[in-house]
Amino acid sequence: MNPAKLLACALCLFLSALQPAAAENISIGTGGTGGVYYPVGGGIAAMLSKKVAGMEATAEVTGGSVDNLKLLSNDPTYIGFSMNDAAQDAYQGEGKFKGAPVDARTLMILYPNRLHLVTVEGRGIAKIADLKGHRISTGSPGSATEVMALRMLEAAGLDKDKDVERERLSVAESVNATKDNKIDAFFWVGGVPTAAVTDLANTPGTKLMLIDNADLVPAMNQKYGNLYVQDVIPKGTYRGMDKDYHLASVMNVLVANASMPDQVAYDIVKTIFDSREELIAVHKDTAEFKLENQKAASSPIPFHPGAVKYFKEHGAAFD
């Protein structure tokens, strides 16, 4: 090669080295604006964009867990929030993913999602059996709220099609429909406190009522595996609560496509843990983002190798 060509090649290599690395665009599937996934997802997106060189992350409003798993099914640039039950269905190709399994991986265990069975005083509902004959919402079609709500109705011996008049509304839509007397009760599975439920509790002339359901956990676990636990929301969490609320809860996970590069998964998990105090200021449920919670047995689907690398470096035990 003559000297002129050698110089030209060297110049090209030098100029290409000066070019910034291609941006890693990450989309975060969250949920509706009235829930907890959305603000927490927005906080995570801000931290990733700020702290990971070359990464631009955005939080997207979605129907919830089911939608998020479908979005990331063929796209390694998506991550999403999911409840464990929906993640298990997706990985196994069951339920709403029948015949279309999602090759998903867990990035980290997040916080428990509590099942709120919400009504207001004067609707004639004091226990779950009283839902029979009433108008209710079981959550939006793309949500794991709907998955868990239908499982709970089944455990209570209620037929979702015959025993109730069923709407499929987001938590914000459910609150508005309750205020407008269009539904009598609704299911919502989310963090505590949930902004939309707080809004209903603070509505003048309204007394919030939460219907205990923890006794149905054994029947749900017998059929679907040990996904659910008996939990409590302490009295006073929402205005009008004059006693503890006993309920079923399920863990949340942050999930990605299995083909996401290991380094990207590692950077995401590292940044979330490095930003934990800042995220707690966004929503207090992020205080549950703990290294000791990161265990292979806590997720119904495998962990991503990039996440496992980070957790092993920080003392988490993985088989």
BELMO-V258012 format. One record per backbone hydrogen bond with DSSP energy under -1.0 kcal/mol. CO is the residue of the C=O (numbers start at 1). NH is the residue of the N-H. E is the energy in kcal/mol with one decimal. If there is no record, write none. Layout:
co=CO nh=NH e=E
co=CO nh=NH e=E
This chain:
co=2 nh=6 e=-2.2
co=3 nh=7 e=-2.3
co=4 nh=8 e=-2.0
co=5 nh=9 e=-2.6
co=6 nh=10 e=-2.4
co=7 nh=11 e=-2.3
co=8 nh=12 e=-2.2
co=9 nh=13 e=-2.4
co=10 nh=14 e=-2.2
co=11 nh=15 e=-2.7
co=12 nh=16 e=-2.5
co=13 nh=17 e=-1.7
co=24 nh=56 e=-2.0
co=26 nh=58 e=-2.2
co=27 nh=79 e=-2.5
co=28 nh=60 e=-3.0
co=29 nh=81 e=-2.0
co=32 nh=35 e=-1.4
co=34 nh=196 e=-1.8
co=36 nh=40 e=-2.1
co=37 nh=41 e=-3.1
co=38 nh=42 e=-2.4
co=39 nh=43 e=-2.1
co=40 nh=44 e=-2.5
co=41 nh=45 e=-2.6
co=42 nh=46 e=-2.1
co=43 nh=47 e=-2.0
co=44 nh=48 e=-2.7
co=45 nh=49 e=-2.4
co=46 nh=50 e=-1.7
co=47 nh=51 e=-2.6
co=48 nh=52 e=-2.1
co=52 nh=55 e=-2.1
co=54 nh=24 e=-3.4
co=56 nh=26 e=-2.7
co=58 nh=28 e=-2.9
co=60 nh=30 e=-1.8
co=64 nh=68 e=-2.6
co=65 nh=69 e=-2.4
co=66 nh=70 e=-1.9
co=67 nh=71 e=-2.3
co=68 nh=72 e=-1.9
co=75 nh=78 e=-1.6
co=77 nh=27 e=-2.4
co=79 nh=29 e=-3.0
co=80 nh=255 e=-3.0
co=82 nh=253 e=-3.2
co=83 nh=87 e=-2.2
co=84 nh=88 e=-2.4
co=85 nh=89 e=-2.1
co=86 nh=90 e=-2.5
co=87 nh=91 e=-2.5
co=88 nh=92 e=-2.3
co=89 nh=93 e=-1.1
co=89 nh=94 e=-2.7
co=90 nh=102 e=-2.9
co=93 nh=99 e=-1.4
co=94 nh=97 e=-2.5
co=95 nh=98 e=-1.5
co=97 nh=100 e=-2.9
co=102 nh=104 e=-2.3
co=103 nh=258 e=-2.7
co=105 nh=256 e=-2.5
co=106 nh=304 e=-2.9
co=108 nh=254 e=-2.5
co=111 nh=252 e=-1.8
co=113 nh=250 e=-2.3
co=114 nh=190 e=-2.1
co=116 nh=188 e=-2.2
co=117 nh=211 e=-2.7
co=118 nh=186 e=-2.3
co=119 nh=209 e=-2.7
co=120 nh=123 e=-1.3
co=127 nh=130 e=-1.6
co=128 nh=131 e=-1.8
co=129 nh=132 e=-1.3
co=131 nh=134 e=-2.6
co=134 nh=165 e=-2.6
co=135 nh=184 e=-3.5
co=135 nh=185 e=-1.1
co=136 nh=167 e=-3.2
co=137 nh=187 e=-2.4
co=140 nh=143 e=-1.8
co=142 nh=67 e=-2.2
co=144 nh=148 e=-2.6
co=145 nh=149 e=-2.9
co=146 nh=150 e=-2.4
co=147 nh=151 e=-1.6
co=148 nh=152 e=-2.1
co=149 nh=153 e=-2.5
co=150 nh=154 e=-2.1
co=151 nh=155 e=-2.2
co=152 nh=156 e=-1.8
co=153 nh=158 e=-2.9
co=154 nh=157 e=-1.5
co=159 nh=163 e=-2.4
co=163 nh=133 e=-3.9
co=165 nh=136 e=-2.7
co=167 nh=138 e=-2.1
co=170 nh=174 e=-2.7
co=171 nh=175 e=-2.3
co=172 nh=176 e=-2.0
co=173 nh=177 e=-2.5
co=174 nh=178 e=-2.2
co=175 nh=179 e=-2.4
co=176 nh=180 e=-2.0
co=177 nh=182 e=-3.1
co=177 nh=183 e=-1.1
co=178 nh=181 e=-1.4
co=185 nh=137 e=-1.5
co=186 nh=118 e=-2.9
co=188 nh=116 e=-4.2
co=190 nh=114 e=-2.7
co=194 nh=198 e=-2.4
co=195 nh=199 e=-2.2
co=196 nh=200 e=-1.8
co=197 nh=201 e=-2.5
co=198 nh=202 e=-1.8
co=200 nh=203 e=-1.4
co=203 nh=206 e=-1.8
co=207 nh=121 e=-2.3
co=209 nh=119 e=-2.6
co=213 nh=216 e=-2.0
co=214 nh=217 e=-1.6
co=216 nh=220 e=-1.9
co=217 nh=221 e=-2.7
co=218 nh=222 e=-2.1
co=219 nh=223 e=-1.2
co=220 nh=224 e=-2.5
co=221 nh=225 e=-2.1
co=225 nh=227 e=-2.6
co=229 nh=249 e=-2.3
co=231 nh=247 e=-2.2
co=233 nh=245 e=-2.7
co=234 nh=237 e=-1.6
co=238 nh=241 e=-2.1
co=245 nh=233 e=-2.5
co=246 nh=213 e=-2.3
co=246 nh=214 e=-1.0
co=247 nh=231 e=-3.3
co=248 nh=115 e=-2.6
co=249 nh=229 e=-2.2
co=250 nh=113 e=-3.9
co=251 nh=84 e=-2.4
co=252 nh=110 e=-2.9
co=253 nh=82 e=-2.1
co=254 nh=107 e=-3.8
co=254 nh=108 e=-1.2
co=255 nh=80 e=-2.2
co=256 nh=105 e=-2.8
co=257 nh=260 e=-2.0
co=261 nh=265 e=-2.2
co=262 nh=266 e=-2.6
co=263 nh=267 e=-2.7
co=264 nh=268 e=-2.3
co=265 nh=269 e=-2.3
co=266 nh=270 e=-2.8
co=267 nh=271 e=-2.3
co=268 nh=272 e=-2.1
co=269 nh=273 e=-2.2
co=270 nh=274 e=-2.7
co=271 nh=275 e=-1.6
co=273 nh=276 e=-1.1
co=275 nh=279 e=-2.2
co=276 nh=280 e=-2.1
co=279 nh=282 e=-1.1
co=279 nh=283 e=-2.1
co=283 nh=286 e=-1.7
co=284 nh=287 e=-1.9
co=285 nh=288 e=-2.0
co=286 nh=289 e=-1.9
co=288 nh=290 e=-1.6
co=290 nh=293 e=-1.1
co=291 nh=294 e=-1.7
co=293 nh=295 e=-1.4
co=295 nh=298 e=-1.8
co=296 nh=299 e=-1.3
co=302 nh=106 e=-2.8
co=304 nh=308 e=-2.4
co=305 nh=309 e=-2.3
co=306 nh=310 e=-1.4
co=307 nh=311 e=-2.5
co=308 nh=312 e=-2.8
co=309 nh=313 e=-1.9
co=310 nh=314 e=-1.0
co=311 nh=316 e=-2.8
co=312 nh=315 e=-1.5
